[in-house]
Amino acid sequence: MTERSHKESIVVREWGSDSFHRRVIELEARGYVTREGTYRIVPETNPETGEIIHLHTIEMFRPQADA
């Protein structure tokens, strides 16, 4: 999942680390860079199974759009 703000930044949120890293690499290839200090991993518990899953989040932007 991704969200766009008015400054052309994108917030990448994925439950799986593999899909998260694939998406980040994909965006980096398109010219996006990560915004320092925005990487987060938040543990969540699935109420049905008790399994702990992690939400990976990072904000990315295009340098020329942030200037």
N, C-alpha and C positions, 0 to 999 in steps of 0.2 A: 504494500500500500504506500502511496505517496500523497503528499499534500503540497500545494503551491501557495505561496504568499504573494503579496503585491510586489515584493522585491525580487521575484524570480528565484527565491530560495525554495528548496524542496526538503520536506521532512520524510525520511525513509523509515518505515516501521515494518518489521517482519518478526514473526514468532520463531522462525528457524534461523540458525546462524548461517547455514549454507545459502539459503535464499537471500538473506540480508547481505552477505558478502558479494554474491553474484550481482545484486542490484546496485550496490555501491560501485563495483568495478565497471558495470555498464554505464553508470552516470559519469564516472571519471573519464571514461573513453569519449564521452560527449562534451568534455570540457568543464565539468563541475568539480569543485573542490570541497572538502569538508570544512565546516565552521568549527574552529577550535573550541573545545570545551562542551560540545553538544552530544558526544557519544554517551549513551546510557544503556545499561542492561537492567531490566526490572523483572524480578522473579514473580510469577503468579502461580497460584495453585488451581488446578482444574477441580472444581467442586464435585464432579461426578467420579473422578478416578483418584484424586489425591495426588496426581502427578504434578511435579513442579515444571513449569515451562517458562521460558525467558523471552521477553519482548525486547528486541534490539532496536534502538532508535538513534538516528544521527541527522543533523541538518547539513545540507549541501547547497552550494550556490555557484553561480558563474561569476568569476572575478570582475568582468566588465560591467555586470549588472549591479554590483555592490558599490561601485566607485561613485 
